Amino acid sequence: MDTGNENKEGNQDRDFADKTEDFLTDKAKKVKRSEAFGKISGLLNQVEDFMEEQSEKFQSGETGAKLEALKGKAEEQAEEFWKKARDAGRKFGDQVDESIDKIKGKKDRTNYQNGGGI
């Protein structure tokens, strides 16, 4: 077994990994120092502040009251939808039953006309 090549390849892999880590660390530092990163960080802070403010409003009841009103409307609309869906399902079921009855009726009449359906 030639462990010399294996050690050499292992050392090359470690060197490559170290160089890659150094490169990525350097690039991350440059990005953090960039103007764009500063702007994005500021924007994210504004978003965070906005979310905290909205959360406080919700907890104080302003938004909660609005959501309760929306919930009531949504429940009414859902109930109306289910009534319509139930009625449509019944109509469809009736149509299927009628179609089945017609098919059976035709088949029965055919059986009588053919003398037993042959």
VMD Tcl script that draws the C-alpha trace (Angstrom):
set ca {
  {0.00 0.00 0.00}
  {1.30 3.39 -0.97}
  {0.37 5.77 1.85}
  {2.67 8.48 0.46}
  {0.22 9.42 -2.29}
  {-2.72 9.21 0.10}
  {-1.01 11.59 2.55}
  {-0.06 13.94 -0.29}
  {-3.66 13.97 -1.58}
  {-4.98 14.50 1.94}
  {-2.63 17.44 2.45}
  {-3.70 18.92 -0.90}
  {-7.36 18.57 0.11}
  {-6.71 20.33 3.42}
  {-4.75 23.10 1.70}
  {-7.56 23.59 -0.79}
  {-10.15 23.67 2.01}
  {-8.07 26.20 3.97}
  {-7.62 28.44 0.92}
  {-11.34 28.24 0.18}
  {-12.21 29.16 3.76}
  {-9.78 32.10 3.69}
  {-11.22 33.30 0.38}
  {-14.81 33.12 1.63}
  {-13.94 34.84 4.91}
  {-12.21 37.66 3.02}
  {-15.19 38.10 0.68}
  {-17.65 38.08 3.59}
  {-15.66 40.85 5.31}
  {-15.68 42.92 2.11}
  {-19.42 42.46 1.72}
  {-20.06 43.53 5.32}
  {-18.01 46.70 4.73}
  {-19.79 47.51 1.47}
  {-22.31 50.32 1.04}
  {-24.99 47.96 -0.27}
  {-24.74 45.76 2.81}
  {-25.16 48.84 5.00}
  {-28.28 49.85 3.06}
  {-29.73 46.35 3.24}
  {-29.01 46.16 6.96}
  {-30.76 49.49 7.48}
  {-33.74 48.34 5.46}
  {-33.97 45.12 7.44}
  {-33.89 47.13 10.67}
  {-36.78 49.25 9.37}
  {-38.74 46.11 8.50}
  {-38.07 44.70 11.95}
  {-39.27 47.95 13.58}
  {-42.41 47.93 11.43}
  {-43.18 44.32 12.35}
  {-42.71 45.06 16.04}
  {-45.05 48.06 15.75}
  {-47.68 45.98 13.98}
  {-47.35 43.26 16.58}
  {-47.91 45.81 19.34}
  {-50.98 47.17 17.54}
  {-52.33 43.68 17.16}
  {-51.77 42.91 20.81}
  {-53.39 46.19 21.85}
  {-56.53 45.26 19.94}
  {-56.53 47.63 16.94}
  {-55.65 44.98 14.39}
  {-57.36 42.22 16.38}
  {-60.73 43.97 16.05}
  {-60.26 44.31 12.29}
  {-59.34 40.65 12.00}
  {-62.40 39.60 14.01}
  {-64.62 41.54 11.59}
  {-62.89 39.87 8.64}
  {-63.29 36.50 10.32}
  {-67.05 37.04 10.64}
  {-67.34 37.97 6.96}
  {-65.24 34.98 5.95}
  {-67.42 32.64 8.01}
  {-70.59 34.00 6.37}
  {-69.10 33.64 2.91}
  {-67.89 30.13 3.66}
  {-71.33 29.13 4.93}
  {-72.96 30.52 1.79}
  {-70.41 28.71 -0.37}
  {-71.09 25.38 1.37}
  {-74.84 25.82 0.94}
  {-74.36 26.43 -2.77}
  {-71.93 23.51 -3.07}
  {-74.35 21.19 -1.22}
  {-77.23 22.24 -3.48}
  {-75.09 21.80 -6.59}
  {-74.01 18.35 -5.36}
  {-77.62 17.35 -4.82}
  {-78.60 18.56 -8.29}
  {-75.69 16.68 -9.81}
  {-76.64 13.55 -7.88}
  {-80.23 13.86 -9.09}
  {-79.02 14.20 -12.68}
  {-76.82 11.12 -12.30}
  {-79.75 9.16 -10.86}
  {-81.97 10.26 -13.74}
  {-79.31 9.27 -16.27}
  {-78.92 5.87 -14.63}
  {-82.68 5.38 -14.65}
  {-82.84 6.31 -18.35}
  {-80.04 3.90 -19.18}
  {-81.72 1.12 -17.21}
  {-85.02 1.92 -18.86}
  {-83.53 1.73 -22.34}
  {-81.71 -1.45 -21.49}
  {-84.86 -3.00 -20.07}
  {-86.87 -1.98 -23.15}
  {-84.15 -3.40 -25.38}
  {-84.23 -6.65 -23.44}
  {-87.96 -6.94 -24.00}
  {-87.68 -6.11 -27.70}
  {-84.87 -8.60 -28.29}
  {-86.58 -11.35 -26.46}
  {-84.31 -11.45 -23.43}
  {-81.38 -9.30 -24.49}
  {-79.63 -11.59 -26.92}
}
mol new
graphics top color blue
foreach p $ca { graphics top sphere $p radius 0.5 }
foreach p [lrange $ca 0 end-1] q [lrange $ca 1 end] { graphics top cylinder $p $q radius 0.2 }
display resetview
